[in-house]
């Protein structure tokens, strides 16, 4: 098992993961990053017209190894 850290960035703030989570491999950590991204976007999408959420994954050495983001731009025409 390897420890991975999931840092969350949105339009207003940054949350650095100080504890991390254990996963058997990088692919499992990638799937967790996508799950986190999905959950945060779902929760925050109703709050505004513009939104960018990014999850960055760091390994045990604290090196960034993966990044996923979603951007929402919505407007009435």
MARKE-366353 format. One line per field, with one value per atom (N, C-alpha, C, O): residue in three letters; atom name; y, x, z. Coordinates in nm, 2 decimals, always signed. Each point is the difference from the previous one (the first is absolute). Layout:
r	ala | ...
a	CA | ...
north	Y | ...
east	X | ...
up	Z | ...
This chain:
r	unk | unk | unk | unk | unk | unk | unk | unk | unk | unk | unk | unk | unk | unk | unk | unk | unk | unk | unk | unk | unk | unk | unk | unk | unk | unk | unk | unk | unk | unk | unk | unk | unk | unk | unk | unk | unk | unk | unk | unk | unk | unk | unk | unk | unk | unk | unk | unk | unk | unk | unk | unk | unk | unk | unk | unk | unk | unk | unk | unk | unk | unk | unk | unk | unk | unk | unk | unk | unk | unk | unk | unk | unk | unk | unk | unk | unk | unk | unk | unk | unk | unk | unk | unk | unk | unk | unk | unk | unk | unk | unk | unk | unk | unk | unk | unk | unk | unk | unk | unk | unk | unk | unk | unk | unk | unk | unk | unk | unk | unk | unk | unk | unk | unk | unk | unk | unk | unk | unk | unk | unk | unk | unk | unk | unk | unk | unk | unk | unk | unk | unk | unk | unk | unk | unk | unk | unk | unk | unk | unk | unk | unk | unk | unk | unk | unk | unk | unk | unk | unk | unk | unk | unk | unk | unk | unk | unk | unk | unk | unk | unk | unk | unk | unk | unk | unk | unk | unk | unk | unk | unk | unk | unk | unk | unk | unk | unk | unk | unk | unk | unk | unk | unk | unk | unk | unk | unk | unk | unk | unk | unk | unk | unk | unk | unk | unk | unk | unk | unk | unk | unk | unk | unk | unk | unk | unk | unk | unk | unk | unk | unk | unk | unk | unk | unk | unk | unk | unk | unk | unk | unk | unk | unk | unk | unk | unk | unk | unk | unk | unk | unk | unk | unk | unk | unk | unk | unk | unk | unk | unk | unk | unk | unk | unk | unk | unk | unk | unk | unk | unk | unk | unk | unk | unk | unk | unk | unk | unk | unk | unk | unk | unk | unk | unk | unk | unk | unk | unk | unk | unk | unk | unk | unk | unk | unk | unk | unk | unk | unk | unk | unk | unk | unk | unk | unk | unk | unk | unk | unk | unk | unk | unk | unk | unk | unk | unk | unk | unk | unk | unk | unk | unk | unk | unk | unk | unk | unk | unk
a	N | CA | C | O | N | CA | C | O | N | CA | C | O | N | CA | C | O | N | CA | C | O | N | CA | C | O | N | CA | C | O | N | CA | C | O | N | CA | C | O | N | CA | C | O | N | CA | C | O | N | CA | C | O | N | CA | C | O | N | CA | C | O | N | CA | C | O | N | CA | C | O | N | CA | C | O | N | CA | C | O | N | CA | C | O | N | CA | C | O | N | CA | C | O | N | CA | C | O | N | CA | C | O | N | CA | C | O | N | CA | C | O | N | CA | C | O | N | CA | C | O | N | CA | C | O | N | CA | C | O | N | CA | C | O | N | CA | C | O | N | CA | C | O | N | CA | C | O | N | CA | C | O | N | CA | C | O | N | CA | C | O | N | CA | C | O | N | CA | C | O | N | CA | C | O | N | CA | C | O | N | CA | C | O | N | CA | C | O | N | CA | C | O | N | CA | C | O | N | CA | C | O | N | CA | C | O | N | CA | C | O | N | CA | C | O | N | CA | C | O | N | CA | C | O | N | CA | C | O | N | CA | C | O | N | CA | C | O | N | CA | C | O | N | CA | C | O | N | CA | C | O | N | CA | C | O | N | CA | C | O | N | CA | C | O | N | CA | C | O | N | CA | C | O | N | CA | C | O | N | CA | C | O | N | CA | C | O | N | CA | C | O | N | CA | C | O | N | CA | C | O | N | CA | C | O | N | CA | C | O | N | CA | C | O | N | CA | C | O | N | CA | C | O | N | CA | C | O | N | CA | C | O | N | CA | C | O | N | CA | C | O | N | CA | C | O
north	-0.12 | +0.12 | +0.12 | +0.01 | +0.09 | +0.13 | +0.11 | +0.00 | +0.10 | +0.12 | +0.10 | +0.04 | +0.01 | +0.10 | +0.12 | -0.02 | +0.14 | +0.12 | +0.07 | +0.01 | +0.04 | +0.06 | +0.14 | +0.03 | +0.06 | +0.14 | +0.06 | -0.04 | +0.12 | +0.05 | +0.15 | +0.08 | -0.04 | +0.14 | +0.04 | -0.07 | +0.18 | +0.05 | +0.15 | +0.06 | +0.01 | +0.14 | +0.09 | +0.11 | -0.16 | +0.08 | -0.04 | +0.08 | -0.21 | -0.04 | -0.13 | -0.05 | +0.02 | -0.12 | -0.08 | +0.06 | -0.19 | -0.09 | -0.10 | -0.09 | +0.10 | -0.09 | -0.12 | +0.02 | -0.14 | -0.12 | -0.03 | -0.03 | +0.03 | -0.02 | -0.14 | -0.05 | -0.03 | -0.14 | -0.10 | -0.10 | +0.12 | -0.10 | -0.12 | -0.02 | -0.07 | -0.13 | -0.11 | +0.03 | -0.15 | -0.11 | -0.07 | -0.02 | -0.01 | -0.07 | -0.10 | +0.02 | -0.13 | -0.10 | +0.04 | -0.05 | +0.15 | +0.04 | +0.14 | +0.05 | +0.00 | +0.13 | +0.01 | +0.10 | -0.21 | +0.00 | +0.01 | +0.07 | -0.13 | +0.02 | +0.14 | +0.05 | +0.01 | +0.14 | +0.09 | +0.10 | -0.13 | +0.08 | -0.01 | +0.10 | -0.22 | -0.02 | +0.08 | +0.06 | -0.05 | +0.08 | +0.14 | +0.08 | -0.03 | +0.14 | +0.04 | +0.10 | -0.19 | +0.03 | -0.01 | +0.08 | -0.16 | -0.01 | +0.13 | +0.06 | -0.01 | +0.12 | +0.12 | +0.08 | -0.08 | +0.11 | +0.00 | +0.10 | -0.22 | -0.01 | +0.05 | +0.07 | -0.12 | +0.04 | +0.15 | +0.06 | +0.00 | +0.15 | +0.08 | +0.09 | -0.13 | +0.07 | -0.01 | +0.10 | -0.22 | -0.02 | +0.09 | +0.07 | -0.05 | +0.08 | +0.15 | +0.07 | -0.03 | +0.14 | +0.06 | +0.12 | -0.20 | +0.04 | +0.09 | +0.09 | -0.11 | +0.08 | +0.14 | +0.08 | -0.06 | +0.13 | +0.11 | +0.11 | -0.13 | +0.11 | -0.03 | -0.11 | +0.21 | -0.02 | -0.04 | -0.06 | +0.08 | -0.03 | -0.08 | +0.04 | -0.15 | -0.08 | -0.08 | -0.06 | +0.05 | -0.09 | -0.07 | +0.06 | -0.19 | -0.09 | -0.08 | -0.06 | +0.05 | -0.08 | -0.09 | +0.05 | -0.17 | -0.09 | -0.04 | -0.05 | +0.07 | -0.04 | -0.11 | +0.01 | -0.11 | -0.12 | +0.01 | +0.01 | -0.03 | -0.01 | -0.14 | -0.06 | +0.01 | -0.13 | +0.02 | +0.11 | -0.22 | +0.00 | +0.10 | +0.05 | -0.03 | +0.10 | +0.14 | +0.10 | -0.08 | +0.13 | +0.06 | +0.12 | -0.20 | +0.04 | -0.01 | -0.10 | +0.20 | -0.01 | -0.10 | +0.00 | -0.10 | -0.10 | -0.01 | -0.06 | +0.14 | -0.01 | +0.13 | +0.06 | -0.02 | +0.12 | -0.02 | -0.04 | +0.07 | +0.00 | +0.12 | +0.05 | +0.01 | +0.12 | +0.01 | -0.07 | +0.14 | +0.03 | +0.14 | +0.07 | -0.01 | +0.14 | +0.01 | -0.07 | +0.15 | +0.03 | +0.15 | +0.08 | -0.05 | +0.13 | -0.01 | -0.07 | +0.14 | +0.00 | +0.14 | +0.09 | -0.06 | +0.13 | -0.01 | -0.08 | +0.17 | +0.01 | +0.07 | +0.09 | -0.12 | +0.07 | +0.10 | +0.06
east	+0.08 | -0.08 | +0.09 | +0.10 | -0.15 | +0.08 | -0.10 | -0.12 | +0.18 | -0.08 | +0.00 | +0.10 | -0.23 | -0.02 | -0.07 | -0.08 | +0.11 | -0.06 | -0.08 | +0.04 | -0.16 | -0.09 | -0.03 | -0.07 | +0.13 | -0.02 | -0.11 | -0.01 | -0.07 | -0.12 | +0.01 | +0.03 | -0.05 | +0.01 | -0.14 | -0.05 | +0.00 | -0.12 | +0.01 | +0.11 | -0.21 | +0.01 | +0.03 | +0.05 | -0.08 | +0.01 | +0.11 | +0.05 | -0.01 | +0.09 | +0.08 | -0.02 | +0.12 | +0.08 | +0.00 | +0.01 | -0.03 | +0.01 | +0.11 | -0.02 | +0.13 | +0.11 | -0.03 | -0.04 | +0.06 | -0.02 | +0.12 | +0.11 | -0.11 | +0.11 | +0.01 | +0.11 | -0.22 | +0.00 | +0.02 | +0.07 | -0.13 | +0.00 | -0.08 | -0.06 | +0.06 | -0.08 | +0.09 | +0.07 | -0.09 | +0.07 | -0.08 | -0.12 | +0.19 | -0.05 | +0.10 | +0.12 | -0.17 | +0.09 | +0.09 | +0.11 | -0.16 | +0.07 | -0.04 | -0.10 | +0.17 | -0.03 | -0.14 | -0.07 | +0.03 | -0.13 | -0.11 | -0.10 | +0.11 | -0.10 | +0.00 | -0.11 | +0.22 | +0.01 | -0.06 | -0.07 | +0.09 | -0.06 | -0.16 | -0.07 | +0.02 | -0.14 | -0.06 | -0.11 | +0.19 | -0.05 | +0.00 | -0.09 | +0.19 | +0.01 | -0.12 | -0.06 | +0.02 | -0.12 | -0.13 | -0.09 | +0.08 | -0.11 | -0.01 | -0.11 | +0.22 | +0.00 | -0.05 | -0.08 | +0.14 | -0.04 | -0.14 | -0.07 | +0.01 | -0.14 | -0.09 | -0.09 | +0.13 | -0.08 | +0.00 | -0.10 | +0.22 | +0.01 | -0.07 | -0.07 | +0.08 | -0.07 | -0.15 | -0.07 | +0.03 | -0.15 | -0.05 | -0.10 | +0.18 | -0.04 | +0.01 | -0.08 | +0.18 | +0.02 | -0.06 | +0.00 | -0.04 | -0.05 | -0.12 | -0.02 | -0.06 | -0.13 | +0.03 | -0.09 | +0.21 | +0.03 | +0.04 | +0.02 | +0.00 | +0.04 | +0.01 | -0.03 | +0.06 | +0.00 | +0.14 | +0.01 | +0.09 | +0.14 | +0.07 | -0.01 | +0.07 | +0.06 | +0.11 | -0.01 | +0.13 | +0.10 | +0.05 | +0.04 | -0.04 | +0.04 | +0.12 | -0.01 | +0.11 | +0.12 | +0.04 | +0.00 | +0.03 | +0.05 | +0.14 | +0.02 | +0.08 | +0.14 | +0.04 | -0.02 | +0.08 | +0.04 | +0.15 | +0.08 | -0.03 | +0.14 | +0.03 | -0.08 | +0.20 | +0.04 | +0.07 | +0.00 | +0.05 | +0.07 | +0.11 | +0.03 | +0.04 | +0.11 | -0.05 | +0.07 | -0.21 | -0.06 | +0.01 | -0.02 | +0.06 | +0.01 | -0.13 | -0.07 | +0.02 | -0.12 | +0.01 | +0.09 | -0.19 | +0.01 | -0.13 | +0.00 | -0.10 | -0.13 | -0.08 | +0.01 | -0.08 | -0.09 | -0.12 | +0.00 | -0.12 | -0.12 | -0.08 | +0.00 | -0.07 | -0.08 | -0.12 | -0.01 | -0.09 | -0.12 | -0.04 | +0.02 | -0.06 | -0.04 | -0.15 | -0.04 | -0.03 | -0.14 | -0.01 | +0.03 | -0.09 | -0.04 | -0.14 | -0.03 | -0.06 | -0.14 | -0.05 | +0.04 | -0.13 | -0.06 | -0.13 | -0.02 | -0.07 | -0.13 | +0.04 | +0.08 | -0.15 | +0.02 | -0.11 | +0.00
up	+0.00 | +0.00 | +0.00 | +0.06 | -0.13 | -0.01 | +0.04 | -0.03 | +0.09 | +0.05 | -0.12 | -0.05 | +0.03 | -0.10 | +0.06 | +0.09 | -0.13 | +0.05 | -0.11 | -0.11 | +0.15 | -0.09 | +0.03 | +0.10 | -0.17 | +0.02 | -0.09 | -0.12 | +0.18 | -0.07 | -0.02 | +0.09 | -0.21 | -0.04 | -0.07 | -0.08 | +0.13 | -0.07 | -0.02 | +0.03 | -0.08 | -0.03 | +0.12 | -0.01 | +0.13 | +0.12 | +0.09 | +0.08 | -0.08 | +0.11 | -0.05 | -0.10 | +0.19 | -0.02 | +0.13 | +0.11 | -0.12 | +0.11 | -0.02 | -0.09 | +0.16 | -0.01 | +0.09 | +0.12 | -0.17 | +0.08 | +0.08 | -0.06 | +0.19 | +0.08 | +0.05 | +0.04 | -0.05 | +0.05 | -0.11 | +0.02 | -0.13 | -0.11 | +0.03 | +0.11 | -0.21 | +0.01 | -0.06 | -0.09 | +0.14 | -0.05 | -0.12 | +0.02 | -0.13 | -0.11 | -0.05 | +0.02 | -0.08 | -0.05 | -0.12 | -0.02 | -0.06 | -0.12 | -0.05 | +0.06 | -0.16 | -0.05 | -0.07 | +0.01 | -0.07 | -0.07 | +0.11 | -0.03 | +0.14 | +0.11 | +0.05 | +0.03 | -0.02 | +0.04 | -0.10 | +0.03 | -0.16 | -0.11 | +0.01 | -0.02 | +0.04 | +0.01 | +0.12 | -0.01 | +0.12 | +0.12 | -0.03 | +0.04 | -0.12 | -0.04 | -0.08 | +0.02 | -0.11 | -0.09 | +0.08 | -0.03 | +0.13 | +0.09 | +0.08 | +0.01 | +0.04 | +0.08 | -0.09 | +0.04 | -0.16 | -0.10 | -0.02 | +0.00 | -0.03 | -0.03 | +0.12 | -0.02 | +0.14 | +0.12 | +0.02 | +0.03 | -0.04 | +0.02 | -0.11 | +0.04 | -0.16 | -0.11 | +0.02 | -0.01 | +0.05 | +0.02 | +0.11 | -0.01 | +0.12 | +0.11 | -0.02 | +0.05 | -0.13 | -0.02 | -0.13 | -0.02 | -0.07 | -0.13 | +0.01 | -0.09 | +0.18 | +0.01 | +0.06 | +0.00 | +0.05 | +0.07 | -0.09 | +0.05 | -0.18 | -0.08 | -0.15 | -0.04 | -0.04 | -0.14 | -0.06 | -0.10 | +0.18 | -0.04 | +0.12 | +0.11 | -0.15 | +0.10 | -0.07 | -0.11 | +0.18 | -0.04 | +0.13 | +0.09 | -0.10 | +0.11 | -0.05 | -0.11 | +0.18 | -0.03 | +0.12 | +0.11 | -0.14 | +0.10 | -0.05 | -0.11 | +0.20 | -0.03 | +0.09 | +0.12 | -0.17 | +0.08 | +0.01 | -0.09 | +0.22 | +0.03 | +0.06 | +0.06 | -0.09 | +0.05 | +0.14 | +0.06 | -0.01 | +0.13 | +0.01 | +0.11 | -0.22 | +0.00 | -0.01 | +0.00 | -0.01 | -0.01 | -0.14 | -0.02 | -0.08 | -0.14 | -0.06 | +0.01 | -0.09 | -0.07 | -0.11 | -0.08 | +0.07 | -0.10 | -0.09 | -0.10 | +0.14 | -0.08 | +0.03 | +0.11 | -0.21 | +0.02 | -0.09 | -0.11 | +0.17 | -0.07 | +0.03 | +0.12 | -0.22 | +0.03 | -0.08 | -0.11 | +0.16 | -0.08 | +0.01 | +0.10 | -0.21 | -0.01 | -0.04 | -0.09 | +0.16 | -0.04 | -0.03 | +0.08 | -0.20 | -0.04 | -0.04 | -0.09 | +0.16 | -0.04 | +0.00 | +0.08 | -0.18 | -0.01 | -0.08 | -0.09 | +0.12 | -0.08 | -0.13 | +0.00 | -0.10 | -0.13 | -0.03 | -0.10
